[in-house]
Every structure is written in structure tokens, then in C-alpha cells.
Amino acid sequence: MNVLFEFLSSNAAILAALIALVISLRANYTAHQSHKLNLQNKADAERLILYEKKRELLNEVDRQHTRFATLMMLTAQKILLFRENPELHKTMQEEFERLKSNLNAVQHLAGKYEEQRKGIEAINVGADVAANPAYAVQTA
């Protein structure tokens, strides 16, 4: 027992340093695990923000598509009205041509629907949705 006591008393500084080293290594390991978890949480938060932005853009594209469909239907009804009434067609030829032109323009814009949806869905994490003009949503 004396030998053990002498060994401990002569090497007390080394033992204290060894215990401090073990505690420091454990604290460093815990800090490293916490840092990895924080990085994962940050990446998850960025993905969540991106999905929310994409959802907002897709909703806006869907609303526009609905408005275009309604506008096409109303314009087509007016064109049918002109075609069913020859007198109206003769007296308002310019209006009839304008309606046909409008219908073509709206059909063209509505045709971009799938392209816009695919473009928005292709945006990945790290992309700045608002700054990318290729995916900008047209206002109706």
C-alpha cells in the first residue's frame, strides 16, 4: 500500500493531467457531435425553406393556369357568339379579330404551364429561387 501511495503522490500531477485530458476529449467529442447535428439541422431547415418557396411558386403557377383557363373559356364563348350571329360578325369584325388574337396569346401563355412547373420542381437546395429569372412566375 505504501508503494501505491508513493507512486500516486509522486505522479499526482500526471494523473490530474491524464484525468483532465480524458474529460477534455469527452467534451471535444460531445462538441463535435453537436456540431454535426447542427449542420444537419441547418441543411434540413434550408431544404424546408426551399420546399416552402417551391410550394408558393407552384401554387401561384396553378392559380395563373386556372385564370388562363377561365379567360380562354370566356374568350372562346365570345368568339362562338360572333360566329353564331353573322350580323354581329359583320358589324364588329375588328372586335372578332382582337378576340382571336387574345385567345391565341392566352393559349400560348397557358401552354407554358408545364414548363414552369418542371422548372420550379427542378430547383435544388442552395438555389436562390427569387433571383433566378428563368423560373420567374408571370403575373396575370
N, C-alpha and C positions, 0 to 999 in steps of 0.2 A: 504494500500500500504506500509505503514511503517513496518507492521508486516512481509510482504513478503520480504522486503528489509533487515530487521534484520535477518530473517531466512536464506536468501541467503548469507549474509555476515558472519554469524556465522558458516555456514556449507559449505563454498566455497571449502574447501579442500576435503570434502567428495564428493561434486558434481563433482569436477575436477577428482577425483579418479574414480567415477562412469562413467563419460564420457570416461576416459582412458580405463576402464575395458570393456565398450561396444565396443570401437574401437579395442581393443586387441582381444576380442572374435571374432569380424568380420574378422580381419586379420588371426586369427588362423583357422577359418572356411574356408577362401579362400585358405590358405596354405594346409589345409587337402584335399580340393577338387582338388587342383593342384597336390598334391602327388598321389592321387588315379588315376588321369588322366595319370600321368607319368608312374605309374605301368601298367596301361592298354596299354599304347603305347609301353612300353618295351616288354610286353608279345606279342603284335601284331608284333613287329619287330622280336622277336625270332621265331615266327611262320612263318613269311615271309622268314627269312633266312633258316629255316628248309625246307620249300617248295621249295626254290630255289636249295638247296643241293639235295633234293629228285628228282627234275626235272632233274638236271645234271646227277645224277646216273641213273635214268630211261632212259634218252637219251643215255647214254653210253651202258647200257644193250641192248637197242634196236639196236644200231649200231653193237654191237657184234653179236646179233642174226642174223642180216642181213648178216654179214660177214660169220657166220657159215652156213647160208642157201646157200650162194654163193659157199662156199668151198664144201659143201655136193653135190651140183649140179655138180660142176666140177669133183669131185672125182667119182660120180656115172656115169658121161659121160665117164670117162676113163675106169671104170670097164666094162661098156657096150661095149666099143671099144675092150677090151680084149675078151669079150665073143663072139662078132661078128666075131672076127678073131682068129680062132683056132691056127694058126701058131704063132701068136704073143703071145697067151696064153702059148703055149708050150715053147717058147724060153725065155720068161720073167716071169716065174712062181713066182719068188721071188717078183718082182715088183707088180704082181697081188695080192699077199698075203699082201704086205705092203699097197696097196691101200684099200683093205678090212678092214685092221686093222685101217687105218686112218679114214675111213668112220665111223666105229663103235665108235672111240674116238670122232669124231666131233658130231655124233648123240647124244652121251652121254652128251657132253658139251651143245649142243643146248637144250637138254631135261631139263636142269637146268634153263631155261629162266623164266618160270612161277614162280618157287620157288624164284628166285632172285627178280622178280618184286613184289611178295607178301611180301617178307621180307623187301624190301625198302619201300613199301607203308605202312607197319605196324610200321615204326619208328615214334615215337611221339615227341612232343615238349620236349626239355631238353635232348634228346638223343644226344650223340656225334657220328655223322654218320661216321666220318673218323676213329674213334678209335674202332669201332665195327667190328671185323674180320668176323662175321657171315654174314655181308652184303657187304663185300668187293667185288668189281667187278673184275672179272678175265680179264686180258688183253689177247688179241688175238695175 
